[in-house]
Amino acid sequence: MGFDIVTARRTRLMLGVAVASLATSAAFAQEQAAAEPAAAAEAASAAVDDTAVSEIIVTGSRISRSGFTAPTPTTVMGVQDIQKAAPANIADFVNQLPQLSGSATTRTNNANTSTGANGLNALNLRSLGTNRTLVLLDGRRVVASSTNAAVDVNNLPSALVERVDVVTGGASAAYGSDAVAGVVNFVLQKKYTGFKGSISGGITDRSDGENGNGYLAFGAPFAEGRGHVLLSVEGLYQKGIGSLDPKKRKWFNQTNLLLNPAWTATNGQPRRIIRSNVNNLTVAQGGVITTTALANTQFGDGGVPLPFERGSLISDPHMVGGNPWYETNAVALDSKLKRWAAYGRASYELTDDIEFIAEGSYSYARTGGVAAYQRYPGNLTISASNAFLPDSIRQRAAAANVSSFRYGYSTFDLGQPYNQATRETYRAVAALEGTVFDNWKWDAYYQYGQTDAAFVLSNTTNVANFARAIDAVRNSSGQIVCRSTLTNPGDGCVPLNIFGYNVASQAAINYVKGRATQDLTIKQNVAAASLSGEPFELWAGPVSLAVGAEYRKEQVSGTGDAISAVNGWFTGNFKGTNGSYNVKEVYGEIVVPLANDLPFLRLLELNAAGRYTDYSTSGGVETWKVGLTWKPVDDLRLRGVLSRDIRAPNLNELFSAGNTQSAEITDPVRNASYRATRLVVGNTNLTPEKADTTSVGVVYSPSFLPQFSASFDYYSIKLKDAITSLGAQELIDRCSRGETELCQYITRDNTGFITQVLGSSINVAQLKTRGFDIEASFRQPLGDIFDGMDGNITIRALGSHIARRTTINGGVKTEAAGQNTGDAPKWRWFGTIGYDNERVSGLVTLRTISGGVYDNLWRSGVDIDNNRIKGAAYVDLAGTYKFDIGGGVKMEAFFKVENLFDKDPPVVAATSVSALQTNVVIYDVIGRAYRAGLRFSL
């Protein structure tokens, strides 16, 4: 076969080394996931799928040229890669790449009742935030699905995706704002011809989380080949997992991070401790009296008074052991989701040089999930004369001269709140493309996008009605009524019994519970034109040039309910949000060949770009890029990029009218944990953040082994005036560490307790991150080694290391890299071993996350008893079988087993009574799950 024995031996050796390496990595990850990988690696970011066409528009650049390779690192995943992995949706597949961390999925944000982010699939490169990752469809922007600029990948026509380009470097000079961390471009099969479809279903190993999805797609030429039409429709349903059942997922053991009650500054004990079997000290299922001589009296089924057992270790508002009431498993593990989408595209060659294109799409998604019970942790003041108080307790109160007491109450009798978000997204594009002057390409298009979003928080507590309803007295006729009704008989108040469970009347529940609502409309208008070609030729080849202009308008309008307007709900309190801004941009890009086919200068190319952007809210700003690609020898390519990138504040950061969230906080000043209110509002004084990005890499593709390639890329991103909205606890912690500029956002009462934390977006001083990516791939036809064998074996490994992610504000540094309580573990790996032939394919995937810490500033034994958090390694198995059923119909059966070995998530001690004891952002909380389905094409 023209394959000599030396090459065969070399290939067998390389194949054996690669297989052994990945197997060793898997074993090491399973056994030592808590430790960071050694400073070695195999693999990094710039491979093109075998199905890629000879000339592609490289994402991150506006210039298309045969053989051109951009200096910005790009990972490309083709349709065959996606189908072999058999993901539930395309977002799940992309999120497995190690360059992405902290993406929003249907398994995150479920505990939030006021953000409207539930159910989104939004991508996050470099863990810098979904708002710093630009998502494109065929190189064009997509209207956001929320006011924070997040694009829901579920809305994209995944049935027609040809490949996904992931650019891990700044691309603002090419595409404008938001491309600070990089770009994810979904490229469609624009000339697909045929008819295809798919249907699949799945379920977890615990017989929950049922899901199903399917699609149909059609493409055909018309008008004797001058036109082409594409159509697709797809749908998905997932039942969701409404809560964590400890009998099904036995890793749950009520682990919390507590303040050590025995700690003093001099006794040598750690300030914080991690304990399991943690219960609530100030809340019971049916309520508990927390003060006076009546303290430690709780109320059970039907309101029966019972003694409340205090735990062996008290750390208010938690205790170890004692009365068994906790709520950390009450939050949904996975959202309920229904979605469907339709897409159409028609192109027609008006002349030999001009083509007209029209696109339209519509998507509908409804997601929902339960939140934790709304709690009053010992902060209700109840009169001892309350008409619902059992006589025996009222008599004890009288004997002890108790007129009122503090009371802890969970709304168990009233039920859990339910989040529901409904989004409808429309998109229309009209474009002209053509050529002029032989080799110059031009295009112009107008795009309109709109998202209509409706958010409903059902079964949330009306604060004023609740306060009236629990103040129950008897009127002159001996009937139990609200005290307010005595002076205002027409107020409609219905008294509520909060002493016990299964005691509240439905009428009282209806009176104190309600629905917080918000309706938003997000609109995006884009008009753009570009021109690219080769104006002249130098000694090393033709110079390529691209220029263009773009106008974009983003706007939001919306309303909230009347009670939310006055912050009248326990949580929710959505507000009407209104505002808009526009952007005018011009840009240019050039590629200049400097050398070609010379000794040690096989290729030398300069790539430069510049863009001027004028924002209606903040004025003008410049972005630029300078890149160099050098091939000293045929097997080696070096690349480097310097760029200035920007991100302008989004609609939410600018114009949010505010919503309130209930937050459980730990106050370092008071050395106590309690509840406070977080108020989130917009800030029209924000300015764009500016990022200086450096990327340097090397790609090795040995000519003696063309089946193998590898790359290494270092990156450094430094943001000035970074826009951020800190969580309540992070803001409190950073204020206490010396960032005095943040302390102005914390309000304390006259006793020193925090009552409110303002979550307004702000420009902080600096945000820096640096690290590197590595990638290696090897594909070998087995017939070239072993006569008579068919098929190919493919090995691919990608790794990403975050060395630093540092915020500097007011001279204080905060380091987030390796804090596995967040979204930036130091190492993430993604490796696959696959086999395929004409009929069968199989794929084993290894995904790993390195171990980390709770806080980089804490020391084990001093600030916390154990600061380490374990890592995790997950193995997935997928396979396909192709067969024909006649009539030109090709069928393909496929299956997928996720988390094959049912790896439990590492314990990450919760800080509140309504948070899971792990990190849902980076770890798998579902466990082993199965999926199977059929695809067809004709």
N, C-alpha and C positions, 0 to 999 in steps of 0.2 A: 504493500500500500504506500510505498515511498516513505516509510517511517522507519529510520534506522534503529538498530539495537541500542546505540548510545542514548539517543533521544528517548527511547522507550524506558530505559532504566532511569534516566534523569526524571522523566515524568512520574514514574512509579514512586521514586524517592520523594518528589515534591508533593505528590498526592498523599503519601503516607505521613509526611511531616505535617501537612495541613490538617488531616483528619486527627492525628494525635494531638496537635496543638489545640484544636477546638474541643476535643474530648477532655483533655487536661484542664482547659479553661472551665468546662462545665463542672467537672469534679471539684475543682478549686472553689468555684463560685458557690456550689451547694454546701461545701463544708466550711468555707471561710468567708461567707458573704459579709460578715461584720467588719472585715479588714479591707483596707483600700488595696486595689491591685498594685502590683509593683510598677515602677516607672518604666514599663516596657509596653509593647503593644503589637498588634498586627492589624493594620488597615486604616483608611480615612477618606476623603470626601470628593470623589470625582469620577464615577464610573457611569457608562452609558449602557443601557439594556441592549441585548442582542437585537431586539426588534427595532431599534432606533433607525430612522432614515438617514441617508447620507448627508443631508443638509438640514440642520435644525436651527431654530431661533433659540439661542442659548439664553435662558432666563438670567436676568441680571445685566443683560446687554440689549441695546436696541439694534445691534448690527447682526445681520445674518450673512454668513459666508462659508462656503464649503471648506471644511478642514479647520475652521477657526475654533479655537478652544479658549474660553474666557479665563482670565487670571483669577476670577473669583471662584472659590471651591463650590462645586455643584454635585449633589447626589441625585441620580436619576433612577426612579423605580418604574419599570414598564408594566404594561397590562398583564403580561405573563407572570411577573413577580406577584402582582396583586391577586390574580386568580389562584395561583398555587397556594398562597397563604390563606385563602378562603376566609377573609375577615367578615364580620357582621355588617360593617360599613367601611367606606374608604378612609374615614377619619381614624378608626381604630388601627388600620394598617399604617398610616403615616405616623401616628403617635408612637409607634414602636421604635422609630428611628431614634438613636440616642441623642441626636442634636436637639430633639424636642423634649421638654420636661415641664411639667406643670400645666399642661393643656387642660382646658375646660371640657368635661365630658358629662354624660348623663349620670355618672357616678360621683361627681363633685358638685358642690354648691347646694346639695340637698338640704342642708341645715339652715340655709339662708331663707328668710321669709320676706325680705324687703328689697332684694337687689334685682330681681327679674332676670337672673342669669341661669335659672334652672333649665336643664335639658339641652343647653347649647353644646355643640362640638366645635370648639375654637382652638386653633393651633398656637403653640407657644414655643418659639425657638430660643435657645440659650437660657430658658427660664427668665427671660427679661419681660415677659408679659405678652398676652395676646394682642395688645394694642401696639406692640413694637414688631409684630410679624405681619407682613403684607401678604394677603392671600389674593391670588389672581386667577382668572379663568381665561385661558388663551391669551395671557399677557395683559388683560384688562381688569380693572377694579370691579369688585362686586359690592352691591349695597350691603351695609352692615345689618345685622339682625338684632342689635341692641345699641343703645346710645354710647356705649364705651368702645365702639368701632369694631367689635368682634364679628367676624363673618362665620356664620354657621355652615360648616362644610357639608352638613346634611342636605343643604339646598342645591348643591352642585349636581349636574347630571352624571352620576358615577357610572351609569351603564355605558357611557360613550367615552370614558377617560382612556386615553392612549398611554399616557405616562404622567408621572408627578416629578417635577424638578424642585429640589430643595436647595436653595442658595443660602449658604451659611456665611453671609457677609453683607455689609451695608450696600444697598442698591438704590439709595435715594436719588442719586444723580440720574439714574435710568428711569425710575418709576415714581419718584416723589416721596412724600411724607409716609411714615410708618415702617419703612424698610430698614429700620435700625439694626435689628437682629438678623434680618434676612427676608427672603421671599419664598413662598410656596406657590408654585404655578401648576395648575391642573390643565393639562393640554388634551384637547379632545380629538377624536378620530374624525376629522372633518370630511373625509372622503369615504367613510365606511359604506360598504355596499353589502346588503343582505338583510337577514332577519334573525334576531337572536333573543334569547330570554333566559331567565334564571328564577328558581324558586328554592328557598331553603328555610329551615327551622332549627331552633336550638333550645336547650334546657340545661340547667346546672345539675351537678351531681347531687344536689339537695332537693331536686324536683321542684325548683322555683325558677324565677327569671325567664319564663317561656318567651320566645321571640320568633318572629318570622319575617322574611323579606323577599321581594321579588322584583323583576324588571322585565320590560320588553323594549326592544330597540329596532329601528328600521332605517335603512339608508338605501337610496337609489338615485341613479342619474336620470335626467330627463332632457328634453329638447335636444336629442342627438348628442348628449354629453356636454352641452354647454351649461347645463344646470345640475345641481345636486341637492337633494333634500335629506334631512336627518330628523328623526322623531324618536322620542323615548318617553316612557312613563315608568315610574317605580314607586314602591311603597314599602313601609316597614311598620311592624308592630312589636313592641316589647311590653310585657306585663309589668315589669318592674319588681323590685323586692322592697316591700314597705317597711321592714324592720329587720333587725338582727335577732334571730332566734338562737340563744346560747346552746340549745339542744342540737341544732344543725351545724353551727359554726362554733366549735368548742374552744377556739382560741380566745373567745371573749371571757374575761374574768374580772371585769370592773376595776381596771388598773387606772389610777389617777396620780397626777403629780401634786403633792401637797406641800404646804409650808410646814416645816418642822416645828411643832409647838414647844419643843424643848430647846430650840436653838437660842443661843446668846452669842454675842460677838466674841466671847472669850472662852466658851466651853469646848471648842473643838468639834462640835457636831455640825453636819452639813445643814445648810439653811433650807434646802428642799429635799424631800424624800419621795420615793416611788413605792406605792403600796397597792396590793390587789384587795379584792373584796371591799371596795370603798362604797359606802352608802351616803345618803344625804342626811345631814344633821338637822337641818332646819325645815325639811319638807317630808311629809309622809303621804302615802297613797290617799288617805282620807283626811289629811290635815293633822297638825300637831301644835300644841301650845308650847311656846319656847321661853316664856318669862313668867315671873311671879311664883307664888306657891303652887300654882297649877301646872308649872313647867313639866315637860315630859309626859303629858297626857295626849294620846292620839285617839283618833276616831276611826273605827273600822267599818265593816259592811253593815249598812243600815244605820250607822251613826253610833254604834256601841262604843263607849269609852274603853280604852285599853292603855296599859302602860307602854311608854315609848322607851325602848332599850337603847341606851347610849353605847357607842363603841368603845373599844379599848384604847384607841388613839383618836383624840379630837383635834381636828384642824378645820375650824369653822370656815366654810359651811359643809365640810366633809368629815367623815369619821370612818375608821376601819372597823368592819363588823357592825354589830348593833342592828337596829331596825332595818330589815331588808327592803329598801326602796331606792331604786336607781333608775335613771332614764337614758343612760348612754347608749342603749340599744334601740331607742325609739325612733331614730332618724332613718329614713329610707336609704338602703344601700345602692339602689339603682332606680332611676326615675321611670315612671310609666310614660310611654311615648307612642304616639301615632303620627305617622307622616306619609305624605305622598307628594310626588313632584312630576311635572311634565315639562318637556323641553322640545323646541323645534328650531330648525335652522334650514334656510334655503339660500342657495347661492346661484347666481346666473351671470354668464359672461355677456355683458352688453355689447362689447366689441372684443376683438382679439386681445386688447390691451386693458380693458376695464371690466371689473367684476363687481356686481352688486350683491350684498350679503344682508340678510335679515335674520335676527335671532329673537326668540321669545321664550320665557320660562315662567313657571308658576310653581310655588311650593307651599305646602300647608303642613304645619307641625303643631301638635298639642302635647304638652308634657305636664306631668303632675307627680306629686309625691307628698307624703306626710312629713311634718316637722314635729319636734319634741313638744310635750305639753308645756303650756305657759305657766310659769311658776312664780310664787310669791314666797321667797325664802325667809320666812320669819319677819317679814316687813309689813304685815297687815296689823292694824290696831283694831281689836274687837272689843265691844262692850260686854261686860259680864252679864248684862241684862238682855243679851240677844235672845230673841224668842225661840230660835232653833237650838240653843244650847241645852243639852240634856239637864234635867232637874238635879241630878246628883252632882254635876259639875257646878251648876249655879249655886247650890247649897254650900259646896266647898269654897267657892269664891266669896260668898257672904261671910262665912266663918273666918276666912283669912283677910277680910276687909279688902278684897280685890275688886276694883271697879272696872278695870280693863286689862287686857293682856296682848302681847304680841303673838302672832299666829302665822304658821307656815303652811302654805296651801299649794297643791298641784291641781291643775284643772282636769284631773282624771275623769271625774264625773261629766265634765263638759266636752271631752273629746279632744283630739289633736287637731291643730290647724292643718290645712291642705293647700299646698301651692299649686296653682295651675297657670300655665303660660300658653297662649295660643298665638302663633305667628303665621302670617301670610306674606309671602315675598313675591314681588313681580319684577321682571327685568325685560327690557326690550332694547335691541341694538339695531341700528341701521348704519351700514358701512359701505364705502366704495374703496376698492383696491385696484391698483394697476401698475403699469410700467410706462416709462417715458424715457426718451433718449436712449433706447436700446436696453441699458442695464440699470436704470434707476427705478426703484420701487417707491410707490407712494400709497398712503392710505389716509382716509378721513372717516370719522364715525361720530355718531351721537348715541349716547346711552342714557336710559332712564331706569332707575331702580327705586322700588318702594317696599318698605316693610311695615305692615300693620300689626301691631302687637297689643294683645290684651292680657293683663295680669290680674289674677284674682287670688287673694288669700282668704279662703273660707274658714269659718269657725275660729276667727280671731276674736279677742275679748274687747268689748267696748268699755273703755276705762271708766267713764262717768256712770254708765248704767251699772257696771259691776260694783262700784263704790256705793251706789244707792241700794242695790239689791241685797248686799250682804249686811246692811244695817237694818236688821229686821226687828220689829217690835209688835206688840199686840194693840189693836185699837180698842175703843170703848166697848165693842161687841165681843172682844176676846179673839178676833181673827188676827192671824199673822199678816202684817203688811209692812211695806217699807216705811221707815221713819219719814222720808220725804213726802209720802202720801198723806200724812197727817196734816200737813200744812198746804199741800197742793194735791187735792184728791184726783185731779185729772192728769197727773204726770205719767200714768201708764206703767209705773214701776211694778215689777213682779218680784217678791222676796225670794232670795236664793239661799238654800241650806248648804253650807259648806262644811258641816261637821259630819264627816264620813263619806263613803261612796255608795252609790245606788240610792242616794237620798234626794238629789236635785230633781225638781219637776221639769217636765219638758217645756212648760210655759216660761219658767225662769231661765232655762238654758237659751231659749229663743230670744229672751229679752237681753241677756248679757253678751250673746255671741252675734257675730255679723260677718260681713264681707268687705274687705278693703280692695278697691279696684283701681286700675289705671289703664288708660287707652293711649297708645302712642302711635304716631305715624312718622317714619323716618324716610326722607326722600334724598335721592342722589341724582344729580344731573351732570353728565360729563360730555364735553365736546372736544375732540382732539384731531390733530392731523400730523403726519410725519412724512419724511422723505429720506431715502437712503440709497447710496450707490457708491461708485468708485470714481471719484473726480479725476484722478491721474495716477500714474504708476511711477514708483521709484526703482532704484537699483535692486531692491530685494522683493519687489512685488507691488501690487496695486494697493493704494491707500483707500480705506473704507470710511465713509462718513454718514452720519445720521443726524438729522435735525428735526425738531418738532415743537408744537405748542399745544397747550391743554388748558381748558377752563373746567372748573368743577365747583359745584355748589352742594353743600351738605346742610340739611335742615331737619328740625324735629318740632313736632307740635303734639300736644297731648293734654289730657285732663285726668284728674283723680277724683275720688269721691269726696263728699262734703266733710265727712268725719276725719278723713286723712288730712284734709287741709288744715285742721286745728290739732293735729297729732293726737286724735282721740282714740286710736287703737293701741292695744298692748304692743303689737308689732304690725308692720305693714306701712301705713301712713305714706302711701304713694302720693306724689304731688304732680300737678300739671307741669310739664317741662316744655319750654318753647324757646327757640333760638335758631340762628342760622349763621353761616359764614360762607364766603366764596374764595376760590383760589385761582390765580392766573399764573401760568408757568410757560417758560420757554427753555429748551434744552438742546444740547448738541453732544455728539459722541464721535470719536475718531479712533481708528486703528491704523497705526503706522508700522509697516514692516521695516526693521532696521538692518536685518541680516538674514541670509538664507543659504543653506548648503555650503557653509564655510567651516573650516576646522574650528572646533569648539564653539561654533556659532551656527549649528544646524538650523536654529530658528531664534530670532530675537524680535519681539513685537512689543510695541507700546500701545496701551489702550488708555484713553483719557476721555473724561466726560465732565460736563458742567451743566448746572441748571439754576435758573433764577426763579424764585417763587415769591409771589406777593399774596399775603393773607389779609383779608378784610379786617381781621381782629387784631393782628399784631405787626403788620407791615412786611417788608421784604427780607428775604434770607437767601443765601447762596449755598449750594451744595456742589461737590465736585468729587472726582475719582481719578486716580492715576495708577495704572497697573502695568506690570512688565512680565512677559513670558519669555523664558530663555531655555533653549535646549542645547546644552553644550555637546551632547552626544545623542544619538537616536533613542537610546533607552531611557533617558533621564530628562525630565522637564521640571524647571524651577519656576515658581510664580510668586508674585507679591502684589499687594494692593494697598494703597493709602486712600482713605476717603473721608469726606465730611458728610455726615448724614443728619437728618432732622426728623423729629416727630412733633407735629403741632398738637395742641390740646384738642381732644375730641368733644363731641356734643355733650356728653355726660359731665366731663370735667369742667366745661365752660358754663353750662346752663342748667344743670340739675337743680330743681327747686327744693330738693331736700327730702329725705325720708329718715325715719327713726328706726333703730334696731336696738333690741335689748342685748346687752353684752355682759358676760360674766368675766370679771377682771380680778387680777391679783395686784394689790396696791403695795409696792415696796415701801412706801412711806409709812403706812399704817400696819404693814406686815399682816395683812388680812385679805381675804377674798370675799367679794360681794358683787352685786349687780349694779350696772350703771347704764345710761342711755348713750348710744352713739348716734349723732346727727350727721348725715352726709349731705353736703350742699355743693353747688358748683362755684367756680371762681373765674370771673371774666377777666381778671388781671393776669392770668397765666401767659407765659411766653413760650415759644417753641423750645424744646430741648435740642441740644446740638451734640452729635456724637462724632468723635474722631476714631476711626477704625483702622487697624493695621492687621493685615493678613499675609503670612508668608508660608509657602508650602513647597513640597516636592512630590512629584509623581514618578514612579519607577515602573516601566513596562519592558521587561527584558526581551530582547529579540530572540534569544535562545529558548525562551519559554513564553510564547505569545499567549498562552492560556492564562497567564498570571499578570496581575497588576496590583500596585499598592500605592498609597499616598499618605502623606503626613502634612497637616496644616495647623499652624499656630495662629491664634487670633487674640486681639486685644481691642476692647471697646471702652472708650471713656466718654461718658455723658456729662455735659454741663447743664445746669439748670434742669435736672431731671424732674419730670412730673410724676408725683406719686400721691396716693391716698393711703395713709397708714391705717392698719387695723387698730382697734382700741388698745389692745394689750401691747402691741409693738410701740405705739406712740407713748404710752405710759412708761414702758421700760426705757426707751431712748431718752425721754425727758429726765428720768431719774439718773441716767448715766452721764448727764452733762450737756445734752443738746438743748440748751435753754430756749432756743428759738421755737421748739416744739411745745414747750410748757404752756404757751398762751392758748393752746387748743384744749386744755384740760380745765374744767370748772369744778371747784370744791365748795362744799357748804361751810357754814360757820363752825362745824365740828371737825373739819378737815377731811371729810369723806368725799370721794369723787361722785358727782351727780351726773355729769355729762362730758363726753369726749366728742369734739368736733372733727368730723372726717372729711373736711374740705380738701380738695386737691391743692397741692402746693408745689412750687419749684424748690427742690432741695439743691444743695451745692453740687455734689458730684456723685455719679454712680459708675463704678469701674468693674469690668469683668474681663478675665483672660483665661485661656486654656488652649486645648488643642483637640483635633479630631484625627482619627486614624482609620484607614479602610484598606481591606485587601480582598481580592476576589480571584477565584481559580475555577475554570471550567474546562473539563476534559472529556472528549468523546472516548468512551471505553473501548470502542472498536479499534482505536489507534494503538491501544496497548495490548488488548486480548482479542485475538482473532475470533470472530463469531459472536462477540458480544455487541449488543446494540445499546443505545442510550447514552446519556451524558451524566456526569456527576458535577455538581456545582457547589462550591464552598465560598461563603462570603461572611465577612466579619466587619463590623463597624463599632468603633468606640469613641466616646466623647468624654473629655475631662474638663471640669470646671475648676481651675486652680484658685480663682478669686472671684468673688462678687461682692464688692465693697461699696458701702454708702458712706460718704464723708459730708457731714453737715455740722456747722459750728465748730469745726476742728475735731469732732468726735467721729471715729471710725466704727462702723458696724459691719461685720463680716458674715455673709449668709451662706457661702459655699460650704457644703458638708453638713449644714444643719438640716437633718432629715425630718424635722418638724415642718419644713417649708417645701420648696419645689426645686432645690438646687443640690442634689447629691453630687458628690465629687466625680463619681464615675458612673456611666451607663454603657452597657454593651448590648449589641444585637448581633447574633451569629446564626447562620443557617447552613445546613448540609442538605442538599437536595439531589434527587435522582429523577430523570425523566427520559422517556422514549416516546414513540408514536402513540402508545396506548396508556401508559401508566406514569404517574409522577408521585413522588413522596418528598416531604419536607419536614425536617426537624429544626425547630427554632429555639435558641437559648437567649433569654433576656435577663440581664442582671443589673442590679442596683447596689452600689457600694454601701457599706455601713457609714454611719455618721454620728452626730452628736445632737443633743437638745439645743445647746447654745455654745457658740465658740468662745464666749467669755467665761463660761462656767468651768470650774475645776471639780473633778470627782472627789468626793470626800470633804469638800469645802462649800461650794455653792450648791451641790447636789450630791446625793450618795452615789449615783452611777450615771455619768453623763453620756454613755454610749447607747446608740441605737443600731440594731443589727441591720445588715443588708438583706437582700433577697435574690433568688434566682428562680426563674420560671422556664419550664420546657413546654413547648407546644408541638403538636404533631398534626400534619395535614397530608391529605392524599387525594388523587384524582384518578379516574378511569374513564377513558374515551371509548365510545362504541358507535356504530352506525345502525340505524333502524330502517334504512332504505329511503328511497325518494329524495336523496341528497341531504337528508337530515342527519346532522352529527350531534351526538349526545355526550355529555360528560357528567358523571357522578362524582361528587366530592364530599369530603368530610373534614372536620377540624375538631381537635381536642385541645382546649386551652388549659394551661396549668395542669399538665398531664399528671404530675406527681402530687397534686392537691396541696401545694405549698401554702401554709398559713402566713398571713401578713405578720411582720415583726410588731411587737408591742411598742407603741408610742403612747406613753401615759397621757391621758386626757387632762386638761386643765379645768374643765367644767363638767357639770352633771349631765350635759346633753351633747357630748362630743364622743365619737368613737375612740377607742384606745389604740388607734393606729392612724396612719396618714393616708387618706384615700386618694390623695393627689399623686403619689408615687408608688403605692403598693396595691396589690390585687386583694380586694376584700370579698370577692365572690367565690373563689375556689374553682375546682375543676368544672368545666363546662363543655358541652358537646354541641356540634352543629353538623347538619348534613343537608345535601341538596342536589339539584339537577340543573345543568345548563344545556341549552340546545342552540344550534345555529343552522342556517340553511341559505 
